[in-house]
Amino acid sequence: MDQQRALQEELDALRELTMSTMTASADLGFVLQFLKDSFTLPDHLALANTLSNALKNQGLEASICIRSFAEKIFVNHSGKSNPVEEQRIIGQMAGGRLVEDGNSLQVNYPAVSLLVHNFKFSDERRGQLRDALALLVEGVEARINSLALAEKEAEAQRSKREFFALMTHELRTPLNPIIGFSNRLEKKLGDNIDNKHRTAISSIKHNAENLLRLLNYFIDFSNLEIGEITLNKKNLNLEEVIDKALSITAPIVQGYNTEVIKKAAPNQIFCADPIRFTDIVVSLVCNAARISRNGKMTIYAEINACEQQLDFRVESCGTLSQDFDRQKVFENLVNRSTGCLQKSNELGIGLYLTKRLVELHHGSIELIADKNGDIFRVCLPLENEKKLHPIAENC
């Protein structure tokens, strides 16, 4: 009998140990699953509500206080009728990492406090829950910190947008009248103005236009970085877009004394954003004109229906001074202390934006070194195939 009783006691102890281990494992599984799911939650309020509901599903009544970057969030799903009193209690108890007061347990971290009510369990179970809740709140604290970083970044982006909006207004306000008045002055005086004053007026207008163009570069750069530039694609006539870009760049091309040769078949239709594709062409023409100073540049454009892409090239008769320039020219922060990059606003930032606009069209851009001069080449995939011309017959 004594052996049988001893064996029964050992079995009972083993059963209790097994149940305790299984309960602890279930607690750990719950904690790990919640922490995994917490990284799909978008904000602090969703995190607090989901945590409260998860604890309720585990049979625990809880009040939660989360301190976000901008505010303090309090969630009370404990069934108490006075949430203000709960806030007072959760604030008073925040005097340590783990605080037990009768049938309540509070776990405190800098960004989150969890108050569990009706904490009526056996000593062993209380210890298991205490460990599990401490691990849970520690994980929630880490998630809050990651949300805080995202919130601070979003606030920084908002401040950045506000700054650029203010800068745009403040700088464009005087620039537009300067450009407008200089144009009016040139037209009004006409042939009655001497060369000295004509040069001065032209210099005022040219520098104001350069400053406005540089300002627009920075604004577009900011919008690209925060993903606020979207494309409005339409079917376009390739030759018409090129002609429009050439009319825009005519003063710059003439200033570099560069002859433009256009080789583009008529009535070629492709799909792109009309404004942004014109920006791409303008940028490449300006850069090629500068490289081809006092020479010729050639524009080739054709729709390759077999390859299902638009092939656009601007060939200059000059070259950048170093291979380093050619490799780095599409990067954001180019080394302006080398070669021709030092003197040109069309290189560097302009080509970085050009590359980003090409990539928004899912295309590619490269600068090719050729024995006759550097070549800017853009390839864009064709879209809306049923409306594209010419139609390939022998592909």
C-alpha positions in Angstrom: 0.0 0.0 0.0 2.8 2.4 0.9 4.4 1.8 -2.5 1.1 2.3 -4.3 0.5 5.5 -2.4 4.0 6.8 -3.1 3.6 6.0 -6.8 0.2 7.8 -6.9 1.8 10.9 -5.3 4.6 10.8 -7.8 2.0 10.6 -10.7 0.0 13.5 -9.2 3.2 15.6 -8.9 4.2 14.7 -12.4 0.7 15.6 -13.7 0.9 19.0 -11.9 4.3 19.6 -13.3 3.1 18.7 -16.8 0.0 20.9 -16.6 2.2 23.7 -15.2 4.7 23.3 -18.1 1.9 23.2 -20.7 0.2 26.3 -19.2 3.5 28.2 -19.2 4.1 27.1 -22.8 0.6 28.3 -23.8 1.4 31.6 -22.1 4.6 31.9 -24.0 2.9 31.0 -27.3 0.2 33.6 -26.7 2.9 36.3 -26.0 5.0 35.4 -29.1 2.0 35.3 -31.4 0.7 38.7 -30.2 4.2 40.3 -30.6 4.4 38.8 -34.1 0.9 40.2 -35.0 1.7 43.6 -33.4 4.0 44.5 -36.3 1.0 44.5 -38.7 -0.8 47.1 -36.5 -0.7 50.6 -38.0 -0.7 52.9 -34.9 -0.7 53.2 -31.1 -4.4 53.1 -30.7 -4.8 49.9 -32.7 -1.9 48.4 -30.7 -3.7 49.3 -27.4 -7.1 48.0 -28.5 -5.7 44.7 -29.8 -3.7 44.2 -26.7 -6.7 44.7 -24.5 -8.9 42.4 -26.6 -6.1 39.7 -26.6 -5.9 39.8 -22.8 -9.7 39.7 -22.5 -9.6 36.5 -24.6 -7.1 35.1 -22.1 -9.6 35.8 -19.3 -7.8 38.9 -18.0 -9.4 42.2 -17.4 -7.0 45.0 -18.1 -6.5 48.7 -18.5 -3.7 50.0 -20.7 -1.9 53.3 -21.0 0.3 53.9 -24.0 2.4 57.0 -24.4 2.9 57.9 -28.0 5.1 60.6 -29.6 2.2 63.0 -29.6 -0.3 61.9 -26.9 -1.2 59.5 -24.1 -3.7 56.8 -25.1 -5.8 55.1 -22.4 -7.9 51.9 -23.2 -10.2 50.5 -20.6 -11.8 47.1 -21.4 -12.0 46.0 -17.7 -15.7 46.4 -17.3 -15.2 49.3 -14.8 -17.7 52.1 -15.0 -15.3 54.9 -14.3 -12.4 55.1 -16.8 -11.2 58.4 -15.3 -10.7 56.6 -11.9 -8.8 53.8 -13.8 -6.5 56.4 -15.3 -5.8 57.8 -11.8 -5.1 54.3 -10.4 -2.8 53.3 -13.3 -0.9 56.6 -12.8 -0.6 56.1 -9.0 0.7 52.6 -9.3 3.5 53.4 -11.8 6.2 53.2 -9.1 8.1 50.2 -10.3 8.5 47.6 -13.1 6.1 45.1 -11.4 3.7 46.3 -8.8 1.1 44.1 -7.0 -1.6 45.5 -4.9 -4.1 43.0 -3.6 -5.8 41.4 -6.6 -4.2 43.8 -9.1 -1.0 43.5 -11.0 0.7 46.4 -12.9 3.6 46.1 -15.4 5.3 49.4 -16.2 7.7 50.4 -19.0 8.5 54.0 -20.1 6.0 53.9 -23.0 3.4 51.5 -21.7 1.6 50.5 -18.4 -0.6 47.5 -18.1 -3.0 47.1 -15.1 -4.6 43.7 -14.7 -7.6 43.5 -12.4 -9.0 40.5 -10.5 -5.6 38.9 -10.4 -6.9 36.0 -8.2 -4.8 32.9 -8.9 -2.7 30.4 -7.0 0.8 31.5 -6.2 2.2 29.3 -8.9 -0.1 30.6 -11.5 0.4 34.2 -10.4 4.1 33.7 -10.9 3.6 32.3 -14.4 1.3 35.1 -15.5 3.6 37.7 -13.9 6.5 36.4 -16.1 4.4 36.2 -19.2 2.9 39.6 -18.8 6.4 41.1 -18.1 7.6 39.6 -21.4 4.5 40.7 -23.2 4.8 44.4 -22.1 8.5 44.4 -22.8 7.7 43.4 -26.4 4.9 46.0 -26.6 7.4 48.6 -25.5 9.7 47.6 -28.4 6.8 47.9 -30.8 5.9 51.3 -29.4 9.4 52.5 -29.9 9.3 51.4 -33.6 6.0 53.2 -34.1 7.5 56.3 -32.4 10.3 56.3 -34.9 7.8 56.0 -37.8 5.7 58.8 -36.3 8.8 61.1 -35.9 9.8 60.3 -39.5 6.2 61.2 -40.7 6.4 64.4 -38.7 9.7 65.2 -40.2 8.3 64.6 -43.7 5.4 66.9 -43.0 7.8 69.6 -41.8 9.9 69.1 -44.9 6.8 69.5 -47.1 5.7 72.6 -45.3 9.3 74.0 -45.6 9.4 73.4 -49.4 5.9 74.8 -49.8 6.9 78.0 -47.9 10.2 78.2 -49.8 8.4 77.8 -53.1 6.0 80.6 -52.4 8.6 83.0 -51.0 11.1 82.4 -53.8 8.7 82.2 -56.7 6.9 85.4 -55.6 9.8 87.7 -56.5 11.2 85.6 -59.4 8.1 85.6 -61.6 7.8 89.4 -61.6 11.5 89.8 -62.3 11.3 87.5 -65.3 8.0 89.1 -66.5 9.3 92.7 -66.1 12.6 91.9 -67.9 10.6 90.4 -70.8 8.3 93.5 -71.0 11.3 95.8 -70.8 13.0 94.1 -73.7 9.9 94.2 -75.8 9.1 97.8 -74.9 12.5 99.2 -75.6 13.1 97.1 -78.6 15.8 98.5 -80.9 16.1 101.7 -78.9 18.2 100.0 -76.2 22.0 100.0 -76.4 24.0 96.8 -76.2 25.2 97.5 -72.6 21.7 97.7 -71.2 20.4 94.9 -73.4 23.1 92.6 -72.0 22.2 93.7 -68.4 18.5 93.0 -69.0 19.2 89.7 -70.6 21.5 88.7 -67.7 18.8 89.5 -65.2 16.2 87.4 -67.1 18.6 84.5 -67.7 19.8 84.3 -64.1 16.2 84.6 -62.7 15.1 81.8 -65.1 18.1 79.6 -63.9 17.2 80.2 -60.3 13.5 79.3 -60.9 14.6 76.2 -62.8 16.9 75.2 -59.9 14.1 75.8 -57.4 11.8 73.6 -59.5 14.4 70.9 -59.4 14.5 71.0 -55.6 10.8 70.8 -55.4 10.5 67.9 -57.7 13.4 66.2 -55.8 11.5 66.5 -52.6 8.2 65.2 -54.1 10.1 62.2 -55.6 11.7 61.4 -52.3 8.4 61.2 -50.5 6.6 59.5 -53.3 4.2 62.3 -54.2 4.8 62.4 -57.9 2.4 60.2 -59.9 2.1 59.8 -63.6 -0.9 60.6 -65.7 -0.1 58.6 -68.9 -1.7 59.4 -72.2 -1.1 58.4 -75.9 1.3 61.0 -77.3 2.7 61.9 -80.7 6.4 61.4 -80.4 7.4 64.1 -82.9 5.1 66.6 -81.4 6.6 66.1 -77.9 10.1 66.5 -79.2 9.2 69.7 -81.1 7.6 71.1 -77.9 10.8 70.3 -75.9 13.0 71.9 -78.6 10.9 75.1 -78.5 11.3 75.2 -74.7 15.1 74.7 -74.9 15.7 76.9 -77.9 17.2 79.8 -75.8 19.6 77.4 -74.0 20.6 75.6 -77.2 21.2 78.9 -78.9 23.3 80.1 -75.9 25.6 77.1 -76.4 25.7 77.8 -80.2 24.6 74.2 -80.8 22.9 73.0 -83.9 20.1 70.4 -83.4 19.4 67.7 -86.0 16.1 65.8 -85.4 15.6 62.3 -86.8 12.1 61.1 -85.7 9.6 59.4 -88.0 6.1 61.2 -88.0 2.9 59.8 -86.6 4.6 57.6 -84.0 2.3 57.2 -80.9 3.4 56.0 -77.5 2.0 56.1 -73.9 3.6 58.3 -71.3 3.0 61.2 -69.0 3.1 64.3 -71.3 4.5 66.7 -68.8 7.1 64.4 -67.3 8.3 62.9 -70.6 8.7 66.5 -71.9 10.8 67.2 -68.8 13.0 64.2 -69.7 13.5 65.4 -73.2 14.2 69.0 -72.1 16.8 67.8 -69.6 18.7 65.6 -72.1 18.6 68.3 -74.8 20.0 70.9 -72.4 22.8 68.6 -71.2 23.7 67.5 -74.8 23.7 71.1 -75.9 26.2 72.0 -73.3 28.5 69.0 -74.1 28.2 69.9 -77.8 29.0 73.6 -77.4 29.7 75.2 -80.8 28.9 71.9 -82.5 26.0 69.6 -83.4 23.7 67.3 -81.5 21.3 64.7 -83.0 18.0 63.5 -81.6 16.9 60.0 -82.7 13.5 58.7 -81.7 11.7 55.6 -82.9 9.2 53.0 -81.6 10.6 49.5 -81.9 7.4 47.4 -82.1 9.5 44.2 -82.3 11.2 45.0 -78.9 8.0 46.7 -77.7 9.9 49.8 -76.5 10.5 53.4 -77.3 14.2 54.1 -78.1 15.1 57.8 -77.6 18.7 59.0 -78.0 20.4 62.4 -77.9 23.9 62.2 -79.4 26.4 65.0 -78.7 29.6 65.8 -80.5 31.5 66.3 -77.3 32.3 64.3 -74.2 32.5 64.6 -70.5 36.1 65.1 -69.3 36.4 61.9 -67.2 34.9 58.4 -67.0 34.1 59.2 -63.4 31.7 62.0 -64.5 30.0 59.6 -66.9 29.4 57.0 -64.2 28.3 59.4 -61.5 26.3 61.9 -63.5 22.9 60.3 -62.7 23.6 60.1 -58.9 22.0 62.5 -56.5 25.2 64.0 -55.0 27.7 64.2 -57.8 31.2 65.5 -57.3 31.0 69.0 -58.7 34.7 69.7 -58.2 35.6 67.6 -61.3 35.5 68.5 -64.9 32.4 70.1 -66.5 30.1 69.3 -63.6 31.5 72.3 -61.7 29.9 74.9 -64.0 26.5 73.4 -64.9 23.2 73.4 -63.2 21.8 71.1 -65.9 24.1 68.3 -64.8 23.9 66.5 -61.5 20.6 67.3 -59.9 18.8 67.6 -63.2 20.0 64.2 -64.5 19.2 62.6 -61.2 15.6 63.8 -61.5 15.6 62.7 -65.1 16.6 59.2 -64.2 13.9 59.0 -61.5 11.3 60.2 -64.0 12.4 57.5 -66.5 12.2 54.9 -63.8 8.7 56.0 -62.9 7.9 55.1 -66.5 9.5 51.7 -65.8 12.3 52.6 -68.3 16.0 52.9 -68.3 18.6 55.6 -69.0 22.3 55.5 -69.7 25.1 57.7 -70.8 27.2 55.9 -73.5 30.7 56.9 -74.5 31.1 56.9 -78.3 34.0 57.9 -80.5 31.9 60.7 -81.9 30.6 62.0 -78.6 28.5 61.0 -75.5 25.1 59.5 -76.1 22.1 59.8 -73.7 19.8 56.9 -74.3 16.3 56.3 -72.9 14.3 53.1 -73.3 10.7 53.0 -72.3 8.4 50.0 -72.5 5.4 50.3 -74.7 1.9 50.3 -73.2 -1.6 50.2 -74.5 -0.4 48.1 -77.5 -3.7 48.2 -79.5 -3.2 51.9 -80.1 0.5 51.9 -80.8 2.0 52.7 -84.2 3.6 51.6 -86.3 2.3 48.1 -86.0 5.0 45.5 -86.4 4.3 43.1 -89.3 7.4 40.9 -89.2 8.1 40.4 -85.5 
